Amino acid sequence: MKCPQSCERMKMSFGLTFKSAKGRWIANPSWQCSKASIGLFVPASPPLDPEKVKELQRFITLSKRLLVMTGAGISTESGIPDYRSEKVGLYARTDRRPIQHGDFVRSAPIRQRYWARNFVGWPQFSSHQPNPAHWALSTWEKLGKLYWLVTQNVDALHTKAGSRRLTELHGCMHRVLCLDCGEQTPRGVLQERFQVLNPTWSAEAYGLAPDGDVFLSEEQVRSFQVPSCVQCGGHLKPDVVFFGDTVNPDKVDFVHKRVKEADSLLVVGSSLQVYSSYRFILTAREKKLPIAILNIGPTRSDDLACLKLNSRCGELLPLIDPR
């Protein structure tokens, strides 16, 4: 049965209630469409081409020090929407745009709105699990095929799948950072502090965003209380690179070194539109490394790749024998 338009926009109703007997918030996401409908976030793709599968198998077999770079497209099959996918990405579904770093740092109301939305969305976002593509890459690492993994994603799904030779280029939503003293705390600890500060606050949310928050009205946000750093009283921010911010130079240098040590590069689920990832493709080209790209839809580097595949990551990667 075809989902209605309202379903395609992934309307959710979060009834937040506080039960004094247990002393904790309970978030009850009520999907207007089946929660199994994660395909809503995955763009259409052609059937697997057996010849293309063989080409990717050959590429992986010949690779001895494989570097893999992943983007949002690997996590859409886990139910996390991305920004740019045709017809199903956030930009295509809504007129919403991601928060800007400068706005977050300068404006208390914007921080309040961000954290209220993130508080409501966190139980759902943090519950997402790795899909077959994440597990495949973790297996490749364990078998010695994958030399290093660089992800643009902030969802911790690679870590949940067991990947260890990993750089989270844009940080991770499961950590919180104080903008003043640099103190790091787990995101789950902050959720508990939110609950204590907002025992009677409730909200109904509409729509799921890629980075763990939801859509709330200004009226709902107005009374939400945001805690400060327990160490210095400073402002708290998720330990991620917001739009308009830059990746730590030391992390960039580290990834450049890993690329230079690799003998091939595989891009999985990224359009490479953001320069923070695209620059590593340029480094690979300078080193004359063979580049393969697995992504539904065009990318910024299709002309630099020796192999391009338009398939679902979770459908294709488990077919590849890494030995």
C-alpha positions in Angstrom: 0.0 0.0 0.0 1.4 3.4 -0.9 2.0 5.7 2.0 0.2 9.1 1.9 2.1 12.3 1.6 1.9 13.0 5.3 3.6 9.7 5.8 6.4 10.5 3.4 7.2 13.5 5.6 7.6 11.1 8.5 5.2 12.8 10.9 5.9 11.7 14.4 4.1 12.4 17.7 6.2 12.2 20.8 4.1 12.0 23.9 6.5 12.9 26.7 5.3 12.0 30.2 7.0 12.0 33.6 6.3 9.1 35.9 7.3 9.9 39.4 7.4 6.2 40.4 10.2 5.5 38.1 11.6 9.0 38.0 12.3 9.2 34.3 10.9 10.6 31.1 9.3 8.2 28.6 9.3 9.1 24.9 6.6 7.4 22.9 7.2 7.9 19.1 4.0 7.1 17.3 4.7 6.7 13.6 1.9 7.5 11.2 3.6 5.0 8.9 5.2 1.7 9.7 8.5 2.0 11.5 9.8 -0.6 9.1 9.4 1.9 6.2 13.0 3.0 6.3 12.9 2.9 2.5 11.3 6.3 2.7 14.8 7.7 3.2 16.6 5.6 0.5 16.5 7.0 -3.0 15.4 4.7 -5.8 18.1 2.7 -7.4 18.3 0.2 -10.3 18.6 -3.6 -9.7 22.0 -4.9 -9.0 24.1 -5.4 -12.1 26.0 -8.7 -11.7 28.8 -7.4 -13.9 29.2 -4.3 -11.6 29.3 -6.6 -8.6 32.1 -8.5 -10.2 34.0 -5.3 -10.9 33.7 -4.2 -7.3 34.8 -7.7 -6.1 37.9 -7.4 -8.4 38.6 -3.9 -7.0 38.4 -5.1 -3.4 40.4 -8.3 -4.1 43.3 -6.2 -5.6 43.3 -3.8 -2.6 45.8 -4.5 0.1 45.5 -1.3 2.1 41.9 -0.2 1.5 40.7 3.1 2.8 36.9 3.5 2.9 35.1 6.8 3.3 31.4 6.7 4.2 28.6 9.3 4.2 25.0 9.7 5.1 23.9 7.2 2.3 25.2 4.3 4.3 22.9 5.1 7.2 19.6 5.8 5.4 19.0 2.1 5.4 19.1 2.2 9.2 16.3 4.7 9.1 18.3 8.0 9.4 17.4 10.5 6.7 20.2 12.4 4.8 20.2 16.0 3.5 20.8 15.7 -0.3 19.2 12.5 -1.7 16.8 13.2 -4.5 13.1 13.2 -3.4 13.8 11.7 0.0 16.5 13.9 1.6 15.7 16.7 4.1 16.2 19.3 1.4 13.7 17.6 -0.9 11.1 16.9 1.8 11.1 20.2 3.7 12.3 23.8 3.5 14.3 23.2 6.8 18.0 23.8 6.8 20.6 22.5 9.2 21.8 24.7 12.1 24.8 27.0 11.4 27.8 26.9 13.8 27.9 30.7 14.1 24.2 31.0 15.0 24.5 28.3 17.6 27.5 30.0 19.3 26.1 33.5 19.2 22.4 33.0 20.1 20.9 31.6 23.3 17.4 31.2 21.8 18.9 29.2 18.9 20.7 27.0 21.4 17.5 26.6 23.3 15.6 25.6 20.2 18.3 23.2 19.1 18.5 21.4 22.5 14.7 21.1 22.9 14.5 19.5 19.4 17.5 17.3 20.2 16.1 16.2 23.5 12.8 15.0 21.9 14.6 13.3 19.1 17.4 11.7 21.1 15.6 8.5 22.2 14.8 7.6 18.6 18.1 8.7 17.1 20.2 6.9 19.7 18.3 3.7 19.2 19.2 3.3 15.5 21.2 0.2 14.7 23.9 -0.7 12.1 22.6 -2.2 8.9 24.3 -4.9 6.7 26.7 -2.3 5.2 28.1 -1.2 8.5 28.5 -4.9 9.6 30.2 -5.7 6.3 32.8 -3.0 6.7 33.4 -4.1 10.3 34.0 -7.6 9.0 36.4 -6.3 6.4 38.4 -4.7 9.2 38.5 -7.8 11.3 39.8 -9.8 8.3 42.5 -7.3 7.6 41.1 -6.0 4.3 40.0 -2.5 5.5 43.1 -0.4 6.4 41.2 2.7 7.7 37.6 3.9 7.8 36.7 7.6 7.6 33.1 8.5 8.2 31.3 11.8 7.7 28.4 10.5 9.8 27.8 11.5 13.4 25.5 8.6 14.3 28.0 6.2 15.9 26.7 3.3 13.8 30.2 2.2 12.7 31.2 2.1 16.3 28.1 0.1 17.2 29.1 -2.4 14.4 32.5 -2.9 16.0 34.7 -0.7 13.7 37.9 0.4 15.5 40.2 1.7 12.8 37.9 4.7 12.5 38.0 8.5 12.2 34.7 10.3 12.8 35.5 13.3 10.5 32.6 15.4 11.7 32.4 14.2 15.3 29.7 12.2 17.1 26.3 13.0 18.4 26.9 10.7 21.3 29.3 13.1 22.9 28.7 16.6 24.3 31.4 19.3 24.4 31.6 22.5 26.6 32.5 25.4 24.3 34.4 27.2 27.1 36.5 24.6 29.0 36.3 21.7 26.5 34.9 19.2 29.0 33.4 16.1 27.2 30.4 14.2 28.6 28.3 11.4 27.2 25.1 12.5 25.5 23.0 10.2 27.6 24.2 12.0 30.8 22.9 15.3 29.4 19.6 13.7 28.6 19.2 12.9 32.3 20.0 16.5 33.2 17.4 17.7 30.6 14.8 15.5 32.3 15.5 16.9 35.8 15.3 20.6 34.5 12.1 20.0 32.5 9.9 17.7 34.6 6.6 19.1 33.3 7.6 20.1 29.8 6.0 18.2 26.9 6.0 18.5 23.1 4.6 17.0 20.0 7.1 16.7 17.2 6.7 16.6 13.4 9.4 15.2 11.1 12.8 13.6 11.7 16.0 15.4 10.8 19.3 13.8 9.9 21.3 14.7 13.0 19.1 13.6 15.8 16.6 16.3 16.3 13.0 16.8 15.3 10.8 19.8 14.3 9.1 21.7 17.1 7.1 24.9 17.1 8.5 28.1 18.7 5.8 28.0 21.3 6.8 24.5 22.4 10.5 25.5 22.7 10.0 28.7 24.7 9.8 27.1 28.1 12.5 24.5 27.6 15.4 24.8 30.1 19.0 24.1 28.9 21.7 23.1 31.4 25.2 24.5 31.5 28.6 22.8 31.8 28.9 21.3 35.3 32.6 22.2 35.4 32.6 25.8 34.4 29.0 26.9 33.6 29.8 27.3 29.9 27.6 26.6 26.9 27.2 23.0 25.8 27.3 21.8 22.2 27.2 18.3 20.6 30.7 17.2 19.7 30.0 17.5 16.0 31.0 19.9 13.2 28.0 22.1 12.4 27.6 23.6 9.0 29.8 26.7 8.7 32.4 25.2 11.1 35.7 23.5 10.1 37.2 20.2 10.9 40.1 20.2 13.4 43.3 20.6 11.4 45.0 17.8 13.3 42.2 15.4 12.3 42.5 16.5 8.7 46.3 15.9 8.7 45.7 12.5 10.3 43.3 11.4 7.5 45.5 12.8 4.8 48.3 10.5 6.1 46.0 7.5 6.1 45.0 8.2 2.5 48.7 8.5 1.5 49.4 5.1 3.2 46.5 3.4 1.4 46.6 1.7 -2.0 43.0 2.3 -2.9 39.9 4.3 -1.8 36.3 3.3 -1.7 33.6 5.9 -1.2 30.3 4.5 0.3 27.1 6.5 0.4 28.4 10.0 -0.1 27.9 12.6 -2.9 31.2 14.3 -1.7 29.6 17.7 -2.1 31.2 18.9 1.2 34.8 19.9 0.8 35.8 18.4 4.1 35.5 15.0 2.5 36.2 15.9 -1.1 39.7 17.1 -0.3 40.7 13.5 0.5 39.6 12.4 -2.9 41.9 15.0 -4.4 44.8 13.6 -2.3 44.0 10.1 -3.5 44.1 11.4 -7.1 47.4 13.1 -6.5 48.7 9.7 -5.2 47.2 8.0 -8.3 45.1 5.7 -6.1 42.3 3.8 -7.8 38.9 5.2 -6.6 35.6 3.3 -6.5 32.3 5.0 -5.6 29.2 3.3 -4.3 26.4 5.9 -4.1 22.9 6.2 -5.4 23.0 9.3 -7.7 25.9 11.4 -9.0 28.8 12.6 -6.9 31.3 15.4 -7.1 34.0 12.9 -8.0 32.4 10.5 -10.6 35.0 11.7 -13.2 37.8 10.6 -10.9 36.6 7.1 -10.2 37.6 4.0 -12.1 34.3 2.4 -10.9 30.9 3.9 -10.1 28.0 1.9 -8.7 24.4 3.1 -8.2 23.2 0.6 -5.6 22.1 0.3 -2.0 25.1 0.0 0.3 23.5 -2.7 2.5 22.5 -4.7 -0.6 25.8 -4.7 -2.3 28.6 -4.7 0.3 27.6 -8.0 2.0 28.0 -9.7 -1.4 31.7 -8.9 -1.5 34.2 -11.4 -0.3 37.0 -9.4 1.5 39.5 -12.3 1.5 
